[in-house]
């Protein structure tokens, strides 16, 4: 499996995690149940960081592929 494929799955997973955490934040804040919103915000930040890491993997893989093509050309 290529790095780009793996990073793409990481992007999709992080996006889903962020959306779930954002939905949970809205539910917790509107229900008045007193649930810990900090946990929801931390999950959003973790998902954001995972997304950024996956983007970095894609950029690096793209750069490495470009370098290899330049060497062989």
Secondary structure, 3 states (H helix, E strand, C coil): CCHHHHHHHHHHHHHHHHHHHHHHHHHHHHHCCCCCHHHHHHHHHHHHHHHHHHHHHHHHHHHHHHHHHHHHC
